[in-house]
Structure formats: structure tokens, C-alpha cells
Amino acid sequence: EEILALCRANNEPPPLCLRVNRKYADREAVARMLEFHCRKVEPSPWLPEGLRVETTRDITRLPGYREGLFTVQDEGAMLVSYLVAPQPGERIVDACAAPGGKTTHLAELAKDEAEIIALDTHPSRLKLVEENAARLKLRSITTLLGDWTQLAHQFANSADKVLLDVPCSGTGTLRRKVDARWHKRPEDILSLAQLQLRLLEAAAIALRKGGVLVYATCSIEPEEDEQVIKAFLERTDEFVVDDPRPFLPADIPHAITPENFLRLFPHRHNTDGIFAVRLRKK
């Protein structure tokens, strides 16, 4: 029954969610502005900056978009940034940053007063991070081109927090990418899991003692999620799993596993399929 519900959800269009840039606007004001241009606008029940909207219009032509008052982001993706809990003055690395949705959210949550370094291996995708930051008028983000597994040593024991929104199979986003389900192979997941573990090990080098590492995927595959974290924790005794509840903005039903992992599903939460865990360096 659970599998059938997931399959049905993956055949439905996903909701359109907006993240209000609370540095420059409040949610209620943006909602009132959009009511004249959308069929439906309602607040997210979980996120103080979230709006759920229904519209046939081009989002980029809605009032407030070009002015940087909001951006498009799934609610599940927004919740990941809350696990990082960015604070003003912290040095935060978003190690797989493009296109910048979570990077810019981290900056907004830290009131644009943290040092946020956004890395990616592709120049064109890193440019998207810069463009998003510029549109949202966020000045605390700098970009760095390169492979995190090779650059992490530059940050050795200096980062307060690292976000690893790792490359993954994307099986939690099949309703957004309808044809992707026909191009997934089991061997791809195994090779991605190896890369994900290398990225985690690099993050361990960069973090200071007491620092926080948030690992996230938009996959629902245990091989990329629980099993990767288990393998990482078996290789090091430097990290413990934090309870995510104190860092989330609301109580989300059936979202936290007994192991203190955040698990979201399209059929349960009407979000992308999301896995995330908050690890703290001893």
C-alpha cells in the first residue's frame, strides 16, 4: 500500500512552493501581492518563509521575483537548511552548491551576516549561484570553483558548518523529472554512494571541533542515505548524530526516523523525497 501511494504521488505534478526572502520582505506582504496574479496562495504549515501557490503564469514575471523578494524552492529542500542552523559570523561551506537554492537560504537564515563559501565543479552551474545571490541581494556568499574532495584541505579544521547536498540519483524528484525514471540504473546508485562517502570524508577534514555537518540527498534509496551514513560513522568516531527536532521550524508528522534522520516522501508530505542528517564533530 505504501509503495502504491508513492507511485501514485510520483505520477502527480508537484506543488509550486516559494521561499520569501525575509531580509527584504515578509510572507504576508508577498502573499497579498501575489493574490492578484495567482489562482491560490497559502502559507506553508511548516516554514515561516514558505508559500504554496497555484498559477499558470511564468514565475519569473510575477511581481517581486526580479526584485529578489522570493525564489522557487521545494519545502523539503528548505527544511535542510534549517538543520544547518546558520548563524551570523559563522564560516559555512556549501560544498555542492549549484544552482544555489540552499546556499541563498543559508544566507537568508543567517541574516546575510555569515561567511558562506559556495563550491561547485561546473563553471556554468556556479554562475547560477552567483546570479541567484545577486537577484536576492545577498552579499555574504562567495563562490569557489573546484572539486570538494580536493579542496577540503584548504579549510582544514576551520569551517563551523558544512552542507553536503550531494550528487545523487534524484529518485525523490521523479514527479519533477518524468523521463528520469527510465534512465536510472542500479550500478549508478552504487557509484554515487562511493562518491558521497568521499565527500563526507572531505567534510570531516574541513570542520572544526564542535562543528556541524549536514548531509542531504533528494534520493529515497537507502544505499545513498542510511547506508552511506552508517559506512561513514563506522570509519570515524569523531561524529555523533544530532536530534534534528530542535532545529526544525515545526513539528512535521512521520518525518523523523528512530535514528534521528529526516525522511520526507512525496506521498506522505507532498514534498520531494528528501533524506538529511545533522552530524556534530566531537
C-alpha positions as CSV (number, residue, x, y, z in Angstrom):
1,E,0.0,0.0,0.0
2,E,2.8,2.4,0.9
3,I,4.6,1.7,-2.4
4,L,1.4,2.2,-4.4
5,A,0.9,5.5,-2.7
6,L,4.4,6.6,-3.5
7,C,4.0,5.5,-7.2
8,R,0.7,7.4,-7.4
9,A,2.3,10.5,-5.9
10,N,5.2,10.3,-8.4
11,N,2.6,10.5,-11.2
12,E,1.1,13.7,-9.9
13,P,2.5,17.2,-10.6
14,P,4.4,18.6,-7.6
15,P,3.2,21.7,-5.7
16,L,4.7,25.0,-6.5
17,C,6.4,26.5,-3.4
18,L,8.0,29.8,-3.0
19,R,10.6,30.9,-0.4
20,V,10.1,34.5,0.7
21,N,13.4,36.5,1.2
22,R,12.7,37.7,4.7
23,K,15.7,40.0,4.6
24,Y,13.6,42.3,2.3
25,A,10.0,41.2,2.7
26,D,7.6,39.4,5.0
27,R,5.5,36.5,3.9
28,E,2.1,38.1,4.4
29,A,3.0,41.1,2.2
30,V,4.3,38.9,-0.6
31,A,1.2,36.7,-0.4
32,R,-1.1,39.7,-0.7
33,M,0.9,40.9,-3.7
34,L,0.7,37.5,-5.4
35,E,-3.0,37.0,-4.7
36,F,-3.8,39.3,-7.7
37,H,-1.8,37.1,-10.1
38,C,-2.2,33.5,-8.8
39,R,-5.3,31.3,-8.5
40,K,-4.3,30.3,-5.0
41,V,-1.8,31.5,-2.4
42,E,-1.5,29.9,1.0
43,P,1.2,29.8,3.7
44,S,3.3,26.7,4.3
45,P,2.3,25.0,7.5
46,W,5.9,24.2,8.3
47,L,8.0,27.1,7.1
48,P,7.6,30.7,8.2
49,E,9.0,31.9,4.8
50,G,7.1,29.3,2.6
51,L,4.2,29.9,0.3
52,R,2.2,27.4,-1.7
53,V,0.9,28.9,-4.9
54,E,-1.1,27.9,-8.0
55,T,-0.6,29.9,-11.1
56,T,-0.3,29.4,-14.9
57,R,2.0,32.4,-15.2
58,D,5.7,32.4,-15.7
59,I,7.1,32.7,-12.2
60,T,9.9,35.0,-13.3
61,R,7.3,37.5,-14.5
62,L,5.4,37.7,-11.2
63,P,5.8,40.9,-9.2
64,G,8.6,40.7,-6.7
65,Y,10.6,38.0,-8.5
66,R,13.1,40.3,-10.3
67,E,13.3,42.4,-7.1
68,G,14.5,39.4,-5.2
69,L,11.5,39.1,-2.8
70,F,11.2,35.4,-3.3
71,T,12.6,32.3,-5.1
72,V,11.2,28.9,-6.0
73,Q,12.1,26.1,-3.7
74,D,10.6,22.8,-2.5
75,E,9.6,22.8,1.1
76,G,11.7,19.7,1.8
77,A,14.8,21.5,0.4
78,M,14.0,24.5,2.7
79,L,14.0,22.2,5.7
80,V,17.5,21.0,5.0
81,S,18.9,24.5,5.6
82,Y,17.2,24.6,9.0
83,L,19.2,21.6,10.0
84,V,22.4,23.6,9.3
85,A,21.1,26.4,11.6
86,P,23.4,29.1,10.2
87,Q,24.3,31.9,12.5
88,P,25.8,35.4,11.9
89,G,29.6,35.3,11.9
90,E,30.0,31.6,11.2
91,R,32.1,30.2,8.4
92,I,29.8,27.9,6.4
93,V,30.7,25.8,3.3
94,D,28.1,24.7,0.9
95,A,30.3,22.1,-0.8
96,C,27.9,21.1,-3.7
97,A,26.2,24.4,-4.1
98,A,24.7,24.8,-7.6
99,P,22.2,26.1,-8.5
100,G,22.2,27.9,-5.2
101,G,18.8,27.3,-3.6
102,K,20.1,26.1,-0.3
103,T,23.2,28.5,-0.5
104,T,20.9,31.5,-0.6
105,H,18.6,30.1,2.0
106,L,21.6,29.7,4.4
107,A,22.5,33.3,3.8
108,E,18.9,34.5,4.5
109,L,18.7,32.4,7.7
110,A,21.9,34.0,8.9
111,K,20.6,37.5,8.1
112,D,23.3,37.7,5.4
113,E,25.9,38.1,8.1
114,A,27.7,34.7,7.8
115,E,30.7,33.9,5.6
116,I,29.2,31.4,3.1
117,I,31.5,29.7,0.6
118,A,29.7,28.0,-2.3
119,L,31.6,25.4,-4.2
120,D,30.8,23.5,-7.4
121,T,32.8,21.7,-10.1
122,H,31.0,23.3,-13.1
123,P,31.6,26.9,-14.0
124,S,28.2,27.3,-15.7
125,R,26.4,26.0,-12.6
126,L,28.4,28.1,-10.3
127,K,27.4,31.1,-12.3
128,L,23.8,30.3,-11.4
129,V,24.7,30.5,-7.7
130,E,26.1,34.0,-8.3
131,E,23.1,35.1,-10.4
132,N,20.7,33.9,-7.7
133,A,22.6,35.6,-4.9
134,A,22.7,38.8,-6.9
135,R,18.9,38.7,-7.6
136,L,18.2,38.1,-4.0
137,K,20.6,40.9,-3.0
138,L,22.7,38.6,-0.7
139,R,26.3,39.8,-0.1
140,S,27.6,37.1,2.2
141,I,28.2,34.5,-0.5
142,T,31.5,33.9,-2.3
143,T,32.0,31.2,-4.9
144,L,34.8,28.8,-5.4
145,L,35.3,26.5,-8.4
146,G,36.6,23.0,-7.8
147,D,36.2,19.5,-6.5
148,W,35.4,19.4,-2.8
149,T,37.3,16.2,-2.3
150,Q,40.4,18.1,-3.5
151,L,39.8,21.5,-1.9
152,A,38.6,20.5,1.6
153,H,42.1,20.6,3.0
154,Q,42.2,24.3,2.3
155,F,39.5,24.7,5.1
156,A,41.1,22.2,7.5
157,N,39.6,22.5,11.0
158,S,38.2,26.0,10.1
159,A,34.6,25.6,9.0
160,D,31.9,26.0,11.6
161,K,29.4,24.2,9.4
162,V,29.4,22.2,6.1
163,L,26.4,21.4,4.0
164,L,26.7,18.4,1.7
165,D,23.8,18.4,-0.6
166,V,25.4,15.6,-2.6
167,P,25.0,14.4,-6.2
168,C,22.5,11.6,-6.1
169,S,20.1,9.5,-8.2
170,G,17.3,12.0,-7.6
171,T,14.7,9.3,-7.1
172,G,12.9,11.7,-4.7
173,T,12.2,14.1,-7.6
174,L,10.7,11.8,-10.2
175,R,7.5,13.8,-10.4
176,R,9.5,16.8,-11.4
177,K,11.6,14.9,-14.0
178,V,9.1,12.5,-15.5
179,D,11.5,10.8,-18.0
180,A,14.3,10.3,-15.4
181,R,12.7,7.1,-14.2
182,W,13.6,5.4,-17.4
183,H,17.3,6.3,-17.2
184,K,18.2,5.1,-13.7
185,R,20.4,2.0,-13.3
186,P,21.4,0.1,-10.1
187,E,25.1,0.5,-10.8
188,D,24.7,4.3,-10.9
189,I,23.5,4.3,-7.3
190,L,26.5,2.2,-6.2
191,S,29.0,4.6,-7.9
192,L,27.2,7.6,-6.4
193,A,27.3,6.1,-2.9
194,Q,31.1,5.8,-3.3
195,L,31.4,9.5,-4.3
196,Q,29.0,10.5,-1.4
197,L,31.3,8.8,1.1
198,R,34.4,10.6,-0.3
199,L,32.6,13.9,0.0
200,L,31.7,13.1,3.7
201,E,35.3,12.2,4.5
202,A,36.5,15.5,2.9
203,A,33.9,17.4,5.0
204,A,35.3,15.8,8.2
205,I,38.7,17.4,7.4
206,A,37.3,20.9,7.0
207,L,35.2,21.0,10.2
208,R,36.5,22.4,13.4
209,K,35.8,20.5,16.7
210,G,32.2,21.1,17.6
211,G,31.3,21.9,14.0
212,V,28.2,20.7,12.2
213,L,28.0,18.6,9.0
214,V,24.6,18.3,7.3
215,Y,24.4,15.5,4.7
216,A,21.4,15.6,2.3
217,T,20.1,13.9,-0.8
218,C,16.9,14.1,-2.9
219,S,17.0,10.3,-3.1
220,I,14.8,7.7,-1.4
221,E,17.4,4.9,-1.8
222,P,18.9,3.6,1.4
223,E,22.1,2.9,-0.5
224,E,22.7,6.6,-0.8
225,D,21.2,7.6,2.5
226,E,21.2,5.5,5.7
227,Q,23.9,3.1,4.3
228,V,26.3,5.9,3.4
229,I,25.9,7.5,6.8
230,K,26.4,4.1,8.5
231,A,29.6,3.5,6.5
232,F,30.9,7.0,7.4
233,L,30.3,6.6,11.1
234,E,32.0,3.1,11.0
235,R,35.1,4.8,9.6
236,T,35.3,7.5,12.2
237,D,34.4,8.0,15.9
238,E,34.6,11.8,15.6
239,F,30.9,12.4,14.8
240,V,27.6,11.9,16.5
241,V,24.1,12.2,15.1
242,D,22.1,15.2,16.4
243,D,18.4,15.1,17.1
244,P,17.0,17.3,14.2
245,R,13.8,18.3,16.0
246,P,15.2,21.3,17.9
247,F,16.4,22.8,14.6
248,L,13.2,22.4,12.5
249,P,10.7,25.3,12.4
250,A,7.7,23.0,13.0
251,D,6.7,19.5,14.1
252,I,6.4,17.5,10.8
253,P,4.4,14.3,11.2
254,H,6.2,11.0,10.4
255,A,9.4,12.8,9.3
256,I,12.0,11.7,11.9
257,T,13.2,8.1,11.9
258,P,14.3,6.3,15.1
259,E,17.9,7.0,14.1
260,N,17.2,10.8,14.1
261,F,17.3,11.1,10.3
262,L,15.0,13.5,8.4
263,R,12.9,11.5,5.9
264,L,10.4,13.1,3.6
265,F,8.3,11.5,0.9
266,P,6.0,12.8,-1.8
267,H,3.1,10.7,-0.8
268,R,3.4,11.5,3.0
269,H,4.5,15.1,3.0
270,N,3.8,16.4,-0.6
271,T,7.4,17.4,-0.8
272,D,10.3,16.0,-2.8
273,G,11.7,12.8,-1.4
274,I,14.4,14.1,1.0
275,F,16.9,12.5,3.3
276,A,19.0,14.6,5.7
277,V,21.1,14.1,8.8
278,R,22.8,16.5,11.1
279,L,26.2,15.3,12.3
280,R,28.3,17.1,15.0
281,K,32.1,16.7,15.3
282,K,33.1,15.9,18.8
